[in-house]
Amino acid sequence: ELRIFALIRLGIDDSSQIAEFLHYSVNTIYNYRAQVKNRASVLRDDFEKLVKAIR
């Protein structure tokens, strides 16, 4: 999960690109994203924007 969101933070937010880079299936990437968003204390829609804003 951390590697996926590290890539999102670096600007790679396309699930197919992340899947190819990490050698996972696209469905696995979708599942990891959904799991983390469900556990987060912020709105699902804002979550990836906040991840990208981390400096």
C-alpha positions, 0 to 999 in steps of 0.5 A: 500500500505504501508503495502505491501511494508513494507512486501517486505522490510522485505523480503516477496516478494511473492504476495501469501504470502503477500495476505495470511498475509494481508487477501487480494486476490492475485489480490489485491496485484498485483493491489497495486504493479502496482499502486505504481510502475506506480506512482514511479519516478524510472524504474518499474524493479528497484522499488522493488530492491530499496524498499528492499535496504531501511535501 
